[in-house]
Every structure is written in structure tokens, then in C-alpha cells.
């Protein structure tokens, strides 16, 4: 029993340690500064690496910048927060830059837990704008998510729907056309769409866009749109209600 407890404690230590730094890090100085919670020093050092000839193309310093800014955003020290009023925004900015630099997704995959944590923050922010009917800002926030996960067509469709509601028609139509082809192609078997952390967003997007089409007197397009939605979400009460309203089913 004693040996088991020692093993469990050591395992927990290793798990916590692995999340406290960039997984697979090649930059020992950054790892040391980050693990010592010297986030400002780590920011400075990471930023320097992004300008040096030998390291400016490396992805890892950008990830450290994102992680340090995130840690700073969590601090309670008012002086620190005054110095870094856009810490969370900068964390997202550098995470997206990291994604661009990490051509083979080597570090992206290894550090997916941190990436997903930040992605959820972005989604929550976008949902808040969406619920407040600020569709322009909602589209911008969802677009940040798509820069991390460019193949998530659920989000791309929502970007299109939000842009249409924001009267950014050319942009909206581009995203809707691009995503619906891929969504239909990925679900040729006629089965309900695979549940994921963004499938509810797609469901909301179908309702949002079909409402836009109805209000724009494009009833045929609205019917076609909600028909696809019904195929993807056959058990959704909200989609069924929308389908019945558009098709005047009693």
C-alpha cells in the first residue's frame, strides 16, 4: 500500500510537471524561467528568440510567449495587470503565430491541452458576442478559433452565418459556401453529424442562417438549409421546430 501511494504521488508530480512547461522543449533557458514562474523574464527571453537569426523561425518561443501571457492574465497583482492589460489577448495572438510557425504541428500536437484550453476561451468569448447579437465581433472571435483549427467546418459555417447577420455578405457567403460543401461531403452516409465540442455551434449556425434567409424572403434557400440541418441533427428539438416553421408543418 505504501509503495502504491508513493507511485501515485510520483505520477501526479510528473503529470503536473508536464503541464507546467512546453512539452518537447528544446529551449532549456525558457523552460527554467517558466518553471520558476518568472513569467516576465520568460516573456523577454522568448521575444528575443523571435528576432535572432538562428531562432526566429522556431515555433517554440511563440508558444512560451502565449503561455507566459496566459499565466500573467491569471495573476491578482494589480501592478502586473496594469503593465499587461491585454495579457489574455496577447496570449491568443502569440498562440496563433505559434501555429503558423509550427509547420508540421509537432509542438501543436504535443501541447494540445494548452491549445484546447485557449480555444475554449476563444469560443466562450465568441458565444458571448453571439448571444448579445454582436455578430461582427462574434465572427471575428470564431475566426480566431479557425486559425487554430482550420479544418473545423462547424466553426467556419458559423463565421459565415455571423457575417451574413452583420451584413458582410460577400465574406459570409464565402465561408458558408466553403464549409457546407465539406460538411455535406463528410456526411455522405446520411448519419447524424458526429458530436464534438463545436457541433452545438453548427446547430445554432443553421438556425441563425435559416432565419436570415427567411427574413430576406429567400424561402427556398431557407428550406434547403434547414433540410440539411435536419439530416445532421435529426434529434434536435430546436432544428425540428425551425424545420416545421419554415416548411409550415403543423
ABEGO torsion letter per residue (X at the ends): XAAAAAAAAAAAAAAAAAAABBBGBABAAAAAAAAAGBAAAAAAAAAAAAABAAAAABAAAAAAAAAAAAAAAABABAAAAAABAAAAAAAAAAAAAAAAABAAGAAAAAAAAAAAAAAAAAAAAAAAAAAAGBAAAAAAAAAAAAAABAABAAAAAAAAAAAAAAGBAAAAAAAAAAAAAAAAAAAAAGBBBBBBAAAAAAAAAAAAAAAAAAAAGBAAAAAAAAAAAAAABAABAAAAAAAAAAAGBX
